Amino acid sequence: MVFLSEVNIESVGFNLEDLDKILIACSAVIPVFNFEEWHYKNLSTVLVYPNHFNENLGFAQTDENRQIAGMVGTGQFEHQMILSRKALHGGFQKKSHIHNTGIHEFVHLIDKLDGLTDGVPETLIQQPYVIPWLKIIHKEMEDINNNKSDIRNYGGTNEAEFLAVASEYFFEQPEKMKKKHPDLYQMLEVCFRVKDSSKR
């Protein structure tokens, strides 16, 4: 995959640095590292904002509700991804543990390749695995929403967010996930074609 030659990366309100591009490319490659000739056909541009932003894409200190770290665009922003630079960099710091905004948003993009962002990406999950996957999702989401899970609470929002949050966990702390969530770990291992990410 030649991500940086296929996708335009633009900054809003600051000067883009090489490190920004590298971290975005890393975020794109990590989930699909074991796939040959992968191309993000549903992405043309990544817009990088200096900090978190709101639903109106306001990121100034005077803008209210600046809580969004990243999003995959729809409507007029179709084929675009918007990332907070602060959140992007934070995801690659050791203290981030199992939170990586870049990976999270690229997993959403993979999920969306089949036309629906529903937590069941056809490019990752073959038909025989769909029902077992949904059973795992709903069990894990129930645990999250009952405060019985160490998976980030946002994963309990819906199936799409669960996939993205669980994928962050899978790539950031595979050994911990394998121990605490063996069924989920095994399913994600199949989805991302990773033989055993806990041994990396």
N, CA and C atoms as an extended XYZ file, in Angstrom:
600
Properties=species:S:1:pos:R:3:atomname:S:1:resname:S:1:resid:I:1 pbc="F F F"
N         0.845       -1.191        0.000 N   MET     1
C         0.000        0.000        0.000 CA  MET     1
C         0.882        1.243        0.000 C   MET     1
N         0.564        2.159       -0.871 N   VAL     2
C         1.325        3.410       -0.951 CA  VAL     2
C         0.407        4.542       -0.509 C   VAL     2
N         0.047        4.512        0.742 N   PHE     3
C        -0.986        5.391        1.283 CA  PHE     3
C        -0.713        6.865        1.016 C   PHE     3
N         0.488        7.315        1.309 N   LEU     4
C         0.781        8.744        1.214 CA  LEU     4
C         0.758        9.271       -0.218 C   LEU     4
N         0.861        8.384       -1.191 N   SER     5
C         0.778        8.831       -2.581 CA  SER     5
C        -0.650        8.754       -3.117 C   SER     5
N        -1.536        8.129       -2.349 N   GLU     6
C        -2.917        7.956       -2.802 CA  GLU     6
C        -3.907        8.878       -2.098 C   GLU     6
N        -3.527        9.366       -0.929 N   VAL     7
C        -4.448       10.172       -0.120 CA  VAL     7
C        -3.846       11.544        0.149 C   VAL     7
N        -4.645       12.561       -0.049 N   ASN     8
C        -4.213       13.929        0.211 CA  ASN     8
C        -4.391       14.241        1.697 C   ASN     8
N        -3.375       14.810        2.323 N   ILE     9
C        -3.451       15.183        3.734 CA  ILE     9
C        -3.299       16.696        3.841 C   ILE     9
N        -4.290       17.333        4.455 N   GLU    10
C        -4.293       18.787        4.567 CA  GLU    10
C        -4.479       19.198        6.023 C   GLU    10
N        -3.836       20.279        6.402 N   SER    11
C        -3.991       20.800        7.757 CA  SER    11
C        -4.896       22.020        7.738 C   SER    11
N        -5.566       22.240        8.852 N   VAL    12
C        -6.453       23.394        9.003 CA  VAL    12
C        -6.007       24.173       10.238 C   VAL    12
N        -5.479       25.365       10.033 N   GLY    13
C        -5.101       26.212       11.156 CA  GLY    13
C        -3.698       26.009       11.686 C   GLY    13
N        -2.886       25.197       11.018 N   PHE    14
C        -1.491       25.019       11.428 CA  PHE    14
C        -0.709       24.447       10.248 C   PHE    14
N         0.609       24.455       10.361 N   ASN    15
C         1.462       23.915        9.304 CA  ASN    15
C         1.703       22.426        9.531 C   ASN    15
N         1.337       21.625        8.558 N   LEU    16
C         1.490       20.181        8.640 CA  LEU    16
C         2.971       19.803        8.666 C   LEU    16
N         3.322       18.852        9.515 N   GLU    17
C         4.697       18.371        9.607 CA  GLU    17
C         4.781       16.925        9.116 C   GLU    17
N         5.993       16.494        8.807 N   ASP    18
C         6.181       15.122        8.323 CA  ASP    18
C         5.687       14.099        9.344 C   ASP    18
N         5.888       14.388       10.629 N   LEU    19
C         5.452       13.448       11.662 CA  LEU    19
C         3.939       13.251       11.623 C   LEU    19
N         3.198       14.309       11.337 N   ASP    20
C         1.743       14.188       11.224 CA  ASP    20
C         1.384       13.185       10.127 C   ASP    20
N         2.036       13.312        8.989 N   LYS    21
C         1.770       12.412        7.865 CA  LYS    21
C         2.150       10.974        8.207 C   LYS    21
N         3.267       10.816        8.892 N   ILE    22
C         3.732        9.473        9.255 CA  ILE    22
C         2.742        8.799       10.204 C   ILE    22
N         2.250        9.542       11.192 N   LEU    23
C         1.315        8.955       12.155 CA  LEU    23
C        -0.018        8.607       11.498 C   LEU    23
N        -0.444        9.415       10.550 N   ILE    24
C        -1.675        9.100        9.821 CA  ILE    24
C        -1.469        7.839        8.983 C   ILE    24
N        -0.328        7.758        8.311 N   ALA    25
C        -0.036        6.572        7.505 CA  ALA    25
C         0.060        5.324        8.381 C   ALA    25
N         0.677        5.450        9.550 N   CYS    26
C         0.753        4.314       10.481 CA  CYS    26
C        -0.644        3.866       10.893 C   CYS    26
N        -1.497        4.831       11.196 N   SER    27
C        -2.873        4.520       11.592 CA  SER    27
C        -3.608        3.777       10.483 C   SER    27
N        -3.315        4.149        9.248 N   ALA    28
C        -3.965        3.516        8.102 CA  ALA    28
C        -3.453        2.104        7.864 C   ALA    28
N        -2.164        1.910        8.066 N   VAL    29
C        -1.529        0.628        7.738 CA  VAL    29
C        -1.755       -0.433        8.814 C   VAL    29
N        -1.745       -0.046       10.070 N   ILE    30
C        -1.824       -1.024       11.167 CA  ILE    30
C        -2.991       -2.008       11.007 C   ILE    30
N        -4.223       -1.552       10.754 N   PRO    31
C        -5.320       -2.527       10.658 CA  PRO    31
C        -5.249       -3.445        9.439 C   PRO    31
N        -4.569       -3.017        8.387 N   VAL    32
C        -4.577       -3.797        7.138 CA  VAL    32
C        -3.181       -4.299        6.772 C   VAL    32
N        -2.303       -4.350        7.750 N   PHE    33
C        -0.909       -4.724        7.489 CA  PHE    33
C        -0.797       -6.093        6.829 C   PHE    33
N        -1.684       -7.001        7.173 N   ASN    34
C        -1.601       -8.365        6.650 CA  ASN    34
C        -2.444       -8.600        5.397 C   ASN    34
N        -2.947       -7.523        4.809 N   PHE    35
C        -3.709       -7.619        3.568 CA  PHE    35
C        -2.822       -7.166        2.405 C   PHE    35
N        -2.802       -7.943        1.345 N   GLU    36
C        -2.000       -7.571        0.180 CA  GLU    36
C        -2.738       -6.532       -0.663 C   GLU    36
N        -1.986       -5.594       -1.184 N   GLU    37
C        -2.520       -4.599       -2.121 CA  GLU    37
C        -3.781       -3.914       -1.600 C   GLU    37
N        -3.733       -3.461       -0.369 N   TRP    38
C        -4.891       -2.767        0.196 CA  TRP    38
C        -4.913       -1.312       -0.257 C   TRP    38
N        -6.095       -0.843       -0.627 N   HIS    39
C        -6.278        0.560       -0.989 CA  HIS    39
C        -7.558        1.064       -0.325 C   HIS    39
N        -7.484        2.237        0.282 N   TYR    40
C        -8.676        2.843        0.874 CA  TYR    40
C        -9.451        3.552       -0.239 C   TYR    40
N       -10.300        2.797       -0.908 N   LYS    41
C       -11.035        3.323       -2.059 CA  LYS    41
C       -12.059        4.382       -1.663 C   LYS    41
N       -12.408        4.415       -0.389 N   ASN    42
C       -13.419        5.371        0.070 CA  ASN    42
C       -12.800        6.559        0.812 C   ASN    42
N       -11.531        6.832        0.512 N   LEU    43
C       -10.861        7.972        1.150 CA  LEU    43
C       -10.011        8.722        0.138 C   LEU    43
N       -10.232       10.029        0.045 N   SER    44
C        -9.410       10.858       -0.842 CA  SER    44
C        -8.587       11.876       -0.058 C   SER    44
N        -9.131       12.335        1.083 N   THR    45
C        -8.474       13.409        1.832 CA  THR    45
C        -8.601       13.191        3.337 C   THR    45
N        -7.519       13.466        4.041 N   VAL    46
C        -7.553       13.526        5.499 CA  VAL    46
C        -7.322       14.982        5.897 C   VAL    46
N        -8.294       15.553        6.593 N   LEU    47
C        -8.170       16.915        7.110 CA  LEU    47
C        -7.727       16.832        8.565 C   LEU    47
N        -6.681       17.548        8.905 N   VAL    48
C        -6.158       17.503       10.270 CA  VAL    48
C        -6.382       18.853       10.941 C   VAL    48
N        -7.157       18.821       12.019 N   TYR    49
C        -7.408       20.016       12.815 CA  TYR    49
C        -6.422       20.036       13.980 C   TYR    49
N        -6.082       21.201       14.491 N   PRO    50
C        -5.073       21.258       15.561 CA  PRO    50
C        -5.516       20.597       16.860 C   PRO    50
N        -6.820       20.596       17.110 N   ASN    51
C        -7.311       20.069       18.382 CA  ASN    51
C        -8.683       19.442       18.164 C   ASN    51
N        -9.322       19.028       19.242 N   HIS    52
C       -10.670       18.487       19.143 CA  HIS    52
C       -11.606       19.544       18.558 C   HIS    52
N       -12.696       19.085       17.966 N   PHE    53
C       -13.615       19.999       17.294 CA  PHE    53
C       -15.052       19.611       17.621 C   PHE    53
N       -15.995       20.460       17.213 N   ASN    54
C       -17.402       20.162       17.480 CA  ASN    54
C       -18.109       19.708       16.208 C   ASN    54
N       -19.405       19.493       16.287 N   GLU    55
C       -20.162       18.979       15.148 CA  GLU    55
C       -20.152       19.929       13.957 C   GLU    55
N       -19.909       21.207       14.220 N   ASN    56
C       -19.819       22.198       13.143 CA  ASN    56
C       -18.376       22.405       12.682 C   ASN    56
N       -17.493       21.533       13.150 N   LEU    57
C       -16.063       21.560       12.825 CA  LEU    57
C       -15.359       22.789       13.392 C   LEU    57
N       -15.943       23.381       14.418 N   GLY    58
C       -15.289       24.496       15.101 CA  GLY    58
C       -14.252       23.972       16.076 C   GLY    58
N       -13.059       24.556       16.046 N   PHE    59
C       -11.996       24.086       16.928 CA  PHE    59
C       -11.349       25.209       17.731 C   PHE    59
N       -11.842       26.431       17.569 N   ALA    60
C       -11.290       27.562       18.324 CA  ALA    60
C       -11.717       27.470       19.785 C   ALA    60
N       -10.968       28.111       20.657 N   GLN    61
C       -11.287       28.061       22.082 CA  GLN    61
C       -12.657       28.652       22.378 C   GLN    61
N       -13.125       29.516       21.507 N   THR    62
C       -14.442       30.128       21.709 CA  THR    62
C       -15.580       29.210       21.256 C   THR    62
N       -15.253       28.152       20.525 N   ASP    63
C       -16.278       27.209       20.065 CA  ASP    63
C       -16.648       26.254       21.199 C   ASP    63
N       -17.935       26.002       21.349 N   GLU    64
C       -18.401       25.124       22.417 CA  GLU    64
C       -18.419       23.659       21.972 C   GLU    64
N       -18.442       22.767       22.955 N   ASN    65
C       -18.583       21.321       22.723 CA  ASN    65
C       -17.519       20.752       21.785 C   ASN    65
N       -16.284       21.142       22.001 N   ARG    66
C       -15.185       20.624       21.179 CA  ARG    66
C       -14.718       19.288       21.766 C   ARG    66
N       -15.461       18.228       21.453 N   GLN    67
C       -15.185       16.922       22.047 CA  GLN    67
C       -14.854       15.849       21.024 C   GLN    67
N       -14.929       16.170       19.742 N   ILE    68
C       -14.714       15.160       18.701 CA  ILE    68
C       -13.230       15.069       18.362 C   ILE    68
N       -12.689       13.854       18.445 N   ALA    69
C       -11.268       13.637       18.160 CA  ALA    69
C       -11.037       13.212       16.712 C   ALA    69
N       -12.062       12.647       16.102 N   GLY    70
C       -11.931       12.203       14.720 CA  GLY    70
C       -13.273       11.763       14.179 C   GLY    70
N       -13.404       11.792       12.865 N   MET    71
C       -14.648       11.335       12.247 CA  MET    71
C       -14.413       10.984       10.786 C   MET    71
N       -15.206       10.030       10.320 N   VAL    72
C       -15.230        9.687        8.903 CA  VAL    72
C       -16.384       10.462        8.294 C   VAL    72
N       -16.079       11.235        7.265 N   GLY    73
C       -17.060       12.154        6.714 CA  GLY    73
C       -18.208       11.498        5.973 C   GLY    73
N       -19.337       12.192        5.981 N   THR    74
C       -20.507       11.800        5.195 CA  THR    74
C       -21.026       13.047        4.487 C   THR    74
N       -21.958       12.857        3.571 N   GLY    75
C       -22.535       14.005        2.872 CA  GLY    75
C       -21.480       14.782        2.113 C   GLY    75
N       -21.387       16.082        2.391 N   GLN    76
C       -20.409       16.912        1.684 CA  GLN    76
C       -18.970       16.542        2.034 C   GLN    76
N       -18.806       15.775        3.112 N   PHE    77
C       -17.466       15.341        3.511 CA  PHE    77
C       -17.219       13.866        3.183 C   PHE    77
N       -18.028       13.321        2.283 N   GLU    78
C       -17.834       11.935        1.846 CA  GLU    78
C       -16.424       11.763        1.284 C   GLU    78
N       -15.813       10.623        1.541 N   HIS    79
C       -14.444       10.309        1.122 CA  HIS    79
C       -13.397       11.155        1.842 C   HIS    79
N       -13.795       11.729        2.977 N   GLN    80
C       -12.843       12.493        3.777 CA  GLN    80
C       -12.850       11.990        5.215 C   GLN    80
N       -11.719       12.142        5.850 N   MET    81
C       -11.591       11.851        7.271 CA  MET    81
C       -11.089       13.120        7.944 C   MET    81
N       -11.586       13.376        9.131 N   ILE    82
C       -11.146       14.550        9.882 CA  ILE    82
C       -10.562       14.070       11.205 C   ILE    82
N        -9.358       14.508       11.502 N   LEU    83
C        -8.670       14.082       12.715 CA  LEU    83
C        -8.192       15.280       13.521 C   LEU    83
N        -8.229       15.137       14.822 N   SER    84
C        -7.591       16.098       15.718 CA  SER    84
C        -6.111       15.751       15.798 C   SER    84
N        -5.267       16.722       15.514 N   ARG    85
C        -3.825       16.471       15.588 CA  ARG    85
C        -3.418       16.057       17.002 C   ARG    85
N        -3.985       16.720       17.990 N   LYS    86
C        -3.658       16.405       19.382 CA  LYS    86
C        -4.024       14.958       19.704 C   LYS    86
N        -5.208       14.528       19.273 N   ALA    87
C        -5.644       13.155       19.534 CA  ALA    87
C        -4.808       12.154       18.745 C   ALA    87
N        -4.483       12.497       17.502 N   LEU    88
C        -3.659       11.619       16.668 CA  LEU    88
C        -2.324       11.337       17.341 C   LEU    88
N        -1.639       12.389       17.765 N   HIS    89
C        -0.337       12.222       18.415 CA  HIS    89
C        -0.485       11.499       19.754 C   HIS    89
N        -1.555       11.813       20.480 N   GLY    90
C        -1.775       11.183       21.776 CA  GLY    90
C        -1.913        9.679       21.682 C   GLY    90
N        -2.471        9.204       20.571 N   GLY    91
C        -2.664        7.769       20.394 CA  GLY    91
C        -1.376        6.990       20.252 C   GLY    91
N        -0.284        7.685       19.945 N   PHE    92
C         0.999        7.008       19.772 CA  PHE    92
C         1.956        7.271       20.931 C   PHE    92
N         1.424        7.795       22.020 N   GLN    93
C         2.209        7.963       23.235 CA  GLN    93
C         1.916        6.804       24.170 C   GLN    93
N         2.899        6.373       24.914 N   LYS    94
C         2.746        5.197       25.774 CA  LYS    94
C         1.599        5.334       26.760 C   LYS    94
N         1.382        6.537       27.240 N   LYS    95
C         0.352        6.725       28.260 CA  LYS    95
C        -1.059        6.555       27.710 C   LYS    95
N        -1.188        6.458       26.371 N   SER    96
C        -2.526        6.329       25.783 CA  SER    96
C        -3.137        4.956       26.059 C   SER    96
N        -2.303        3.966       26.379 N   HIS    97
C        -2.758        2.617       26.705 CA  HIS    97
C        -3.546        1.996       25.547 C   HIS    97
N        -4.867        2.054       25.589 N   ILE    98
C        -5.647        1.374       24.553 CA  ILE    98
C        -6.525        2.348       23.777 C   ILE    98
N        -6.110        3.595       23.699 N   HIS    99
C        -6.897        4.581       22.962 CA  HIS    99
C        -6.046        5.160       21.835 C   HIS    99
N        -6.466        4.907       20.597 N   ASN   100
C        -5.733        5.408       19.438 CA  ASN   100
C        -6.742        5.909       18.411 C   ASN   100
N        -6.901        7.221       18.344 N   THR   101
C        -7.903        7.829       17.469 CA  THR   101
C        -7.670        7.486       16.007 C   THR   101
N        -6.416        7.472       15.577 N   GLY   102
C        -6.118        7.167       14.178 CA  GLY   102
C        -6.600        5.782       13.784 C   GLY   102
N        -6.223        4.777       14.558 N   ILE   103
C        -6.673        3.412       14.279 CA  ILE   103
C        -8.194        3.344       14.317 C   ILE   103
N        -8.779        3.968       15.307 N   HIS   104
C       -10.237        3.977       15.477 CA  HIS   104
C       -10.933        4.453       14.204 C   HIS   104
N       -10.492        5.573       13.660 N   GLU   105
C       -11.164        6.140       12.490 CA  GLU   105
C       -10.903        5.329       11.227 C   GLU   105
N        -9.725        4.756       11.095 N   PHE   106
C        -9.469        3.938        9.904 CA  PHE   106
C       -10.248        2.625        9.954 C   PHE   106
N       -10.506        2.105       11.145 N   VAL   107
C       -11.366        0.920       11.251 CA  VAL   107
C       -12.795        1.284       10.843 C   VAL   107
N       -13.257        2.471       11.221 N   HIS   108
C       -14.569        2.931       10.734 CA  HIS   108
C       -14.587        2.965        9.202 C   HIS   108
N       -13.509        3.436        8.625 N   LEU   109
C       -13.425        3.540        7.169 CA  LEU   109
C       -13.481        2.154        6.523 C   LEU   109
N       -12.798        1.194        7.130 N   ILE   110
C       -12.844       -0.186        6.638 CA  ILE   110
C       -14.264       -0.733        6.764 C   ILE   110
N       -14.888       -0.459        7.892 N   ASP   111
C       -16.263       -0.894        8.132 CA  ASP   111
C       -17.204       -0.340        7.064 C   ASP   111
N       -16.938        0.869        6.630 N   LYS   112
C       -17.818        1.570        5.688 CA  LYS   112
C       -17.641        1.116        4.239 C   LYS   112
N       -16.620        0.328        3.963 N   LEU   113
C       -16.337       -0.081        2.585 CA  LEU   113
C       -17.490       -0.840        1.932 C   LEU   113
N       -18.288       -1.541        2.741 N   ASP   114
C       -19.414       -2.293        2.172 CA  ASP   114
C       -20.678       -1.445        2.071 C   ASP   114
N       -20.555       -0.148        2.369 N   GLY   115
C       -21.686        0.762        2.245 CA  GLY   115
C       -22.369        1.095        3.551 C   GLY   115
N       -22.094        0.323        4.594 N   LEU   116
C       -22.717        0.551        5.896 CA  LEU   116
C       -21.657        0.581        6.990 C   LEU   116
N       -21.758        1.556        7.873 N   THR   117
C       -20.891        1.587        9.050 CA  THR   117
C       -21.695        0.968       10.184 C   THR   117
N       -21.624       -0.370       10.267 N   ASP   118
C       -22.514       -1.093       11.172 CA  ASP   118
C       -21.803       -2.071       12.100 C   ASP   118
N       -20.472       -2.046       12.084 N   GLY   119
C       -19.735       -2.960       12.951 CA  GLY   119
C       -19.553       -4.346       12.380 C   GLY   119
N       -20.050       -4.558       11.148 N   VAL   120
C       -19.902       -5.860       10.486 CA  VAL   120
C       -19.308       -5.625        9.096 C   VAL   120
N       -18.022       -5.330        9.025 N   PRO   121
C       -17.395       -5.043        7.728 CA  PRO   121
C       -17.210       -6.307        6.888 C   PRO   121
N       -17.828       -6.333        5.730 N   GLU   122
C       -17.754       -7.519        4.877 CA  GLU   122
C       -16.330       -7.799        4.406 C   GLU   122
N       -15.499       -6.759        4.358 N   THR   123
C       -14.113       -6.967        3.928 CA  THR   123
C       -13.293       -7.699        4.986 C   THR   123
N       -13.744       -7.680        6.236 N   LEU   124
C       -13.018       -8.339        7.321 CA  LEU   124
C       -13.687       -9.625        7.788 C   LEU   124
N       -15.006       -9.634        7.790 N   ILE   125
C       -15.745      -10.748        8.387 CA  ILE   125
C       -16.479      -11.528        7.305 C   ILE   125
N       -16.046      -12.744        7.064 N   GLN   126
C       -16.707      -13.586        6.078 CA  GLN   126
C       -18.048      -14.065        6.629 C   GLN   126
N       -18.957      -14.402        5.732 N   GLN   127
C       -20.337      -14.722        6.095 CA  GLN   127
C       -20.480      -15.736        7.238 C   GLN   127
N       -19.717      -16.836        7.250 N   PRO   128
C       -19.886      -17.812        8.345 CA  PRO   128
C       -19.581      -17.246        9.734 C   PRO   128
N       -18.832      -16.141        9.777 N   TYR   129
C       -18.448      -15.564       11.061 CA  TYR   129
C       -19.388      -14.457       11.533 C   TYR   129
N       -20.339      -14.044       10.700 N   VAL   130
C       -21.173      -12.887       11.035 CA  VAL   130
C       -21.993      -13.117       12.300 C   VAL   130
N       -22.711      -14.235       12.373 N   ILE   131
C       -23.557      -14.489       13.544 CA  ILE   131
C       -22.716      -14.648       14.813 C   ILE   131
N       -21.632      -15.444       14.783 N   PRO   132
C       -20.783      -15.503       15.984 CA  PRO   132
C       -20.221      -14.137       16.380 C   PRO   132
N       -19.866      -13.327       15.377 N   TRP   133
C       -19.340      -11.993       15.655 CA  TRP   133
C       -20.386      -11.123       16.343 C   TRP   133
N       -21.614      -11.156       15.833 N   LEU   134
C       -22.686      -10.358       16.431 CA  LEU   134
C       -22.976      -10.804       17.862 C   LEU   134
N       -22.907      -12.101       18.113 N   LYS   135
C       -23.124      -12.604       19.470 CA  LYS   135
C       -22.051      -12.074       20.417 C   LYS   135
N       -20.802      -12.080       19.942 N   ILE   136
C       -19.702      -11.567       20.762 CA  ILE   136
C       -19.884      -10.073       21.011 C   ILE   136
N       -20.206       -9.337       19.945 N   ILE   137
C       -20.411       -7.889       20.074 CA  ILE   137
C       -21.457       -7.582       21.140 C   ILE   137
N       -22.608       -8.220       21.031 N   HIS   138
C       -23.713       -7.887       21.927 CA  HIS   138
C       -23.423       -8.299       23.372 C   HIS   138
N       -22.720       -9.404       23.547 N   LYS   139
C       -22.336       -9.804       24.902 CA  LYS   139
C       -21.361       -8.793       25.497 C   LYS   139
N       -20.363       -8.413       24.708 N   GLU   140
C       -19.359       -7.468       25.198 CA  GLU   140
C       -19.966       -6.083       25.439 C   GLU   140
N       -20.871       -5.660       24.555 N   MET   141
C       -21.519       -4.362       24.738 CA  MET   141
C       -22.373       -4.349       25.999 C   MET   141
N       -23.033       -5.463       26.262 N   GLU   142
C       -23.840       -5.560       27.480 CA  GLU   142
C       -22.952       -5.434       28.714 C   GLU   142
N       -21.790       -6.087       28.668 N   ASP   143
C       -20.851       -5.986       29.788 CA  ASP   143
C       -20.361       -4.548       29.965 C   ASP   143
N       -20.065       -3.889       28.847 N   ILE   144
C       -19.615       -2.494       28.916 CA  ILE   144
C       -20.679       -1.629       29.574 C   ILE   144
N       -21.906       -1.767       29.095 N   ASN   145
C       -22.992       -0.916       29.583 CA  ASN   145
C       -23.434       -1.254       31.003 C   ASN   145
N       -22.996       -2.419       31.501 N   ASN   146
C       -23.270       -2.793       32.896 CA  ASN   146
C       -22.037       -2.614       33.782 C   ASN   146
N       -21.054       -1.883       33.240 N   ASN   147
C       -19.811       -1.611       33.977 CA  ASN   147
C       -19.095       -2.887       34.422 C   ASN   147
N       -19.117       -3.899       33.549 N   LYS   148
C       -18.455       -5.164       33.856 CA  LYS   148
C       -17.323       -5.461       32.876 C   LYS   148
N       -16.827       -4.429       32.218 N   SER   149
C       -15.790       -4.629       31.207 CA  SER   149
C       -14.730       -3.546       31.313 C   SER   149
N       -13.507       -3.893       30.918 N   ASP   150
C       -12.442       -2.891       30.867 CA  ASP   150
C       -12.347       -2.257       29.480 C   ASP   150
N       -13.223       -2.669       28.564 N   ILE   151
C       -13.269       -2.034       27.246 CA  ILE   151
C       -13.875       -0.643       27.416 C   ILE   151
N       -13.301        0.325       26.728 N   ARG   152
C       -13.720        1.719       26.874 CA  ARG   152
C       -15.230        1.874       26.688 C   ARG   152
N       -15.844        2.679       27.544 N   ASN   153
C       -17.298        2.845       27.565 CA  ASN   153
C       -17.891        3.213       26.212 C   ASN   153
N       -17.146        3.956       25.422 N   TYR   154
C       -17.655        4.399       24.120 CA  TYR   154
C       -17.985        3.210       23.220 C   TYR   154
N       -17.354        2.081       23.486 N   GLY   155
C       -17.630        0.873       22.715 CA  GLY   155
C       -19.034        0.345       22.916 C   GLY   155
N       -19.710        0.804       23.959 N   GLY   156
C       -21.076        0.373       24.207 CA  GLY   156
C       -22.116        1.210       23.491 C   GLY   156
N       -21.675        2.190       22.706 N   THR   157
C       -22.599        3.096       22.014 CA  THR   157
C       -23.423        2.371       20.960 C   THR   157
N       -22.752        1.664       20.076 N   ASN   158
C       -23.406        0.875       19.026 CA  ASN   158
C       -22.376       -0.095       18.446 C   ASN   158
N       -22.811       -0.937       17.513 N   GLU   159
C       -21.927       -1.970       16.971 CA  GLU   159
C       -20.715       -1.386       16.248 C   GLU   159
N       -20.922       -0.293       15.518 N   ALA   160
C       -19.815        0.319       14.776 CA  ALA   160
C       -18.746        0.858       15.720 C   ALA   160
N       -19.188        1.521       16.783 N   GLU   161
C       -18.221        2.053       17.739 CA  GLU   161
C       -17.548        0.924       18.515 C   GLU   161
N       -18.290       -0.150       18.755 N   PHE   162
C       -17.667       -1.283       19.440 CA  PHE   162
C       -16.518       -1.841       18.611 C   PHE   162
N       -16.754       -2.034       17.317 N   LEU   163
C       -15.701       -2.559       16.443 CA  LEU   163
C       -14.465       -1.668       16.490 C   LEU   163
N       -14.663       -0.359       16.387 N   ALA   164
C       -13.531        0.568       16.361 CA  ALA   164
C       -12.789        0.593       17.693 C   ALA   164
N       -13.538        0.622       18.794 N   VAL   165
C       -12.917        0.654       20.123 CA  VAL   165
C       -12.199       -0.665       20.418 C   VAL   165
N       -12.845       -1.778       20.086 N   ALA   166
C       -12.228       -3.083       20.322 CA  ALA   166
C       -10.967       -3.257       19.475 C   ALA   166
N       -10.976       -2.692       18.277 N   SER   167
C        -9.800       -2.784       17.406 CA  SER   167
C        -8.626       -1.998       17.984 C   SER   167
N        -8.915       -0.849       18.574 N   GLU   168
C        -7.857       -0.091       19.259 CA  GLU   168
C        -7.205       -0.973       20.319 C   GLU   168
N        -8.032       -1.593       21.129 N   TYR   169
C        -7.572       -2.472       22.214 CA  TYR   169
C        -6.733       -3.616       21.636 C   TYR   169
N        -7.237       -4.231       20.573 N   PHE   170
C        -6.575       -5.376       19.947 CA  PHE   170
C        -5.161       -5.034       19.484 C   PHE   170
N        -5.010       -3.886       18.860 N   PHE   171
C        -3.699       -3.518       18.327 CA  PHE   171
C        -2.784       -2.876       19.368 C   PHE   171
N        -3.366       -2.226       20.356 N   GLU   172
C        -2.555       -1.532       21.349 CA  GLU   172
C        -2.120       -2.443       22.500 C   GLU   172
N        -3.003       -3.341       22.942 N   GLN   173
C        -2.669       -4.218       24.066 CA  GLN   173
C        -3.179       -5.637       23.807 C   GLN   173
N        -2.601       -6.304       22.809 N   PRO   174
C        -3.085       -7.637       22.435 CA  PRO   174
C        -2.987       -8.678       23.546 C   PRO   174
N        -1.911       -8.650       24.318 N   GLU   175
C        -1.764       -9.648       25.381 CA  GLU   175
C        -2.867       -9.508       26.419 C   GLU   175
N        -3.172       -8.277       26.769 N   LYS   176
C        -4.220       -8.020       27.757 CA  LYS   176
C        -5.577       -8.449       27.221 C   LYS   176
N        -5.857       -8.140       25.954 N   MET   177
C        -7.137       -8.541       25.377 CA  MET   177
C        -7.256      -10.060       25.300 C   MET   177
N        -6.179      -10.717       24.918 N   LYS   178
C        -6.217      -12.180       24.798 CA  LYS   178
C        -6.551      -12.824       26.137 C   LYS   178
N        -6.060      -12.235       27.205 N   LYS   179
C        -6.304      -12.773       28.544 CA  LYS   179
C        -7.713      -12.455       29.035 C   LYS   179
N        -8.156      -11.214       28.834 N   LYS   180
C        -9.431      -10.770       29.389 CA  LYS   180
C       -10.628      -11.045       28.481 C   LYS   180
N       -10.394      -11.081       27.171 N   HIS   181
C       -11.492      -11.252       26.215 CA  HIS   181
C       -11.072      -12.250       25.129 C   HIS   181
N       -10.858      -13.511       25.490 N   PRO   182
C       -10.301      -14.482       24.536 CA  PRO   182
C       -11.147      -14.695       23.282 C   PRO   182
N       -12.469      -14.729       23.421 N   ASP   183
C       -13.321      -14.942       22.243 CA  ASP   183
C       -13.256      -13.746       21.299 C   ASP   183
N       -13.309      -12.562       21.864 N   LEU   184
C       -13.215      -11.345       21.061 CA  LEU   184
C       -11.848      -11.262       20.395 C   LEU   184
N       -10.823      -11.557       21.156 N   TYR   185
C        -9.460      -11.533       20.616 CA  TYR   185
C        -9.330      -12.485       19.430 C   TYR   185
N        -9.846      -13.694       19.601 N   GLN   186
C        -9.732      -14.702       18.546 CA  GLN   186
C       -10.469      -14.268       17.281 C   GLN   186
N       -11.633      -13.645       17.445 N   MET   187
C       -12.394      -13.196       16.286 CA  MET   187
C       -11.678      -12.054       15.563 C   MET   187
N       -11.129      -11.114       16.310 N   LEU   188
C       -10.401      -10.008       15.683 CA  LEU   188
C        -9.118      -10.496       15.024 C   LEU   188
N        -8.535      -11.518       15.603 N   GLU   189
C        -7.342      -12.132       15.019 CA  GLU   189
C        -7.658      -12.665       13.620 C   GLU   189
N        -8.825      -13.273       13.482 N   VAL   190
C        -9.264      -13.780       12.183 CA  VAL   190
C        -9.577      -12.616       11.237 C   VAL   190
N       -10.295      -11.626       11.749 N   CYS   191
C       -10.689      -10.483       10.918 CA  CYS   191
C        -9.486       -9.766       10.313 C   CYS   191
N        -8.495       -9.507       11.142 N   PHE   192
C        -7.339       -8.735       10.691 CA  PHE   192
C        -6.197       -9.614       10.183 C   PHE   192
N        -6.469      -10.919       10.093 N   ARG   193
C        -5.504      -11.880        9.539 CA  ARG   193
C        -4.179      -11.867       10.292 C   ARG   193
N        -4.293      -11.741       11.590 N   VAL   194
C        -3.115      -11.738       12.454 CA  VAL   194
C        -3.033      -13.095       13.131 C   VAL   194
N        -1.917      -13.786       12.981 N   LYS   195
C        -1.796      -15.124       13.563 CA  LYS   195
C        -1.865      -15.083       15.075 C   LYS   195
N        -1.100      -14.201       15.680 N   ASP   196
C        -1.175      -14.015       17.130 CA  ASP   196
C        -0.512      -12.697       17.464 C   ASP   196
N        -1.320      -11.643       17.545 N   SER   197
C        -0.762      -10.306       17.759 CA  SER   197
C        -0.167      -10.141       19.147 C   SER   197
N        -0.492      -11.043       20.079 N   SER   198
C         0.067      -10.924       21.424 CA  SER   198
C         1.536      -11.318       21.459 C   SER   198
N         2.026      -11.943       20.376 N   LYS   199
C         3.426      -12.368       20.333 CA  LYS   199
C         4.298      -11.392       19.564 C   LYS   199
N         3.698      -10.278       19.107 N   ARG   200
C         4.490       -9.333       18.334 CA  ARG   200
C         5.417       -8.557       19.243 C   ARG   200
